[in-house]
Amino acid sequence: MPGRNFLFIPGPTNIPERVRRAMDVPLEDHRRIDCPQTVLPLFEDLKPIFGTKTGRVFIFPSSGTGGWEAAMTNTLSPGDKVLQARIGQFSHLWIEMCRRLGLEVEAVDCEWGTGVPLDKYREILAADKQHKIKAVLATHNETATGVTSDIHGVRKVLDDLKHPALLYVDGVSSIGCIEFRMEEWGVDLAVAGSQKGFMLPTGLGIVGVSQKALEACKNAQLRRAYFDFGDMLRMNEGGWFPYTPAMTLIHGLRESINMLFEEGLANVYARHYRFGEAVRRAVAAWKLKLCAKDPKWYSNTVSTICVPDGFDSAQVVNHAYQRYNLSLGMGLAQVAGKVFRIGHLGDLNELMIVSAVAGTEMVLRDCGIMVEPGAGVAAAQEYLRGSFPAATMGGKRWLS
Ligand SMILES: *Cc1c(COP(=O)(O)O)cnc(C)c1O
């Protein structure tokens, strides 16, 4: 097929040409004397992206899921109680992992399309007078439903109740795209992956760890081997790893961080806000509904869009790919067949967003969902023309 694939799933995302070139290097000796010159600055440069000064950031060769496992096994003991809200497929999978690891999970089932329920968390944590709950989990950006939750709010609940549980946050589809303030929000473990905001191939699990979490490692009894923070700490000190690092990806990470810094993190977050808003305006012009139930939960990295009753969203996704070489995100689990997703994160510019909207509009009509021709495109175009990065800072939503 001539032309290129239009990749608008919420990860993996487009790899910038610069990052691809940076990875086009021969494999090298990871014990060579000058390797730490490449590795050590990365640990420092990841910190502002996670929003921490005093924490550490570890780079594991794994996907984001491995980052979850690292976070849990290093800091908890068998039978420890964990609180997590099930708000979509990714929060569900994290709950399932905790159960497999031998943790006792109190799962709060929520309607998909809503965010982490702060009131419910407050109620459960207030009742936990003996502090049996050791871990409070929150999925910052639920990629299945396009919902961003208020992590600062979770921290406030813990602080109000003086509850000592560690706070674990899945930032796989937010970190590097939506502002993340690990330190200010008192996040103890923050998990990211390489193939979303970092614009890299899959293969790195990147985990931010607070000093309080490092302290907790000392008493944590869950079995861990490959993902041991202690091994990482010892080796990272000098710029090394406890096993062969994914050096190719690490060169890519260097370049993707360079790109994020050149644009400026505040501008990166503002750009994601604007692209999210452009897609949301298109959805409104189509008279379709987002899965996210309230504007306060709208995600700047992925929009999950409901198809009208009687239509199958899997057909929309398959037709988009087969007819127009446009990759949209499938509906997952509970919302399979009911929603499709437009990922708007990573290496994107305005005209790429407009093309995704244009393609989606054509697909919807082909599938019998008779949105007004051009309505979504016009709404996105006019919003993008009239909004300027400096005038919009949607990422600030959660900061007060
Ligand atoms: C993609 C994603 C994951 C899973 O990461 P993998 O890299 O596929 O292991 C976890 N959580 C969220 C929120 C995600 O978007």
The ligand as a Tripos MOL2 file, in Angstrom:
@<TRIPOS>MOLECULE
LIG
   15    15     1     0     0
SMALL
NO_CHARGES

@<TRIPOS>ATOM
      1 C1          0.0660    0.4150   28.1170 C.3       1 LIG1
      2 C2         -0.3110    0.4770   29.5390 C.ar      1 LIG1
      3 C3          0.1180   -0.4870   30.4520 C.ar      1 LIG1
      4 C4          0.8400   -1.7400   30.0530 C.3       1 LIG1
      5 O1          2.1030   -1.4960   29.6380 O.3       1 LIG1
      6 P1          2.8690   -2.5960   28.7620 P.3       1 LIG1
      7 O2          4.0240   -1.7820   28.2860 O.co2     1 LIG1
      8 O3          1.9370   -3.0110   27.6790 O.co2     1 LIG1
      9 O4          3.2610   -3.6880   29.6570 O.co2     1 LIG1
     10 C5         -0.1920   -0.3100   31.7870 C.ar      1 LIG1
     11 N1         -0.9180    0.7310   32.1840 N.ar      1 LIG1
     12 C6         -1.3650    1.6650   31.3400 C.ar      1 LIG1
     13 C7         -2.1640    2.7980   31.8830 C.3       1 LIG1
     14 C8         -1.0720    1.5670   29.9940 C.ar      1 LIG1
     15 O5         -1.5260    2.4870   29.1540 O.3       1 LIG1
@<TRIPOS>BOND
     1     1     2 1
     2     2     3 ar
     3     2    14 ar
     4     3     4 1
     5     3    10 ar
     6     4     5 1
     7     5     6 1
     8     6     7 2
     9     6     8 1
    10     6     9 1
    11    10    11 ar
    12    11    12 ar
    13    12    13 1
    14    12    14 ar
    15    14    15 1
@<TRIPOS>SUBSTRUCTURE
     1 LIG1         1 GROUP 0 **** ****
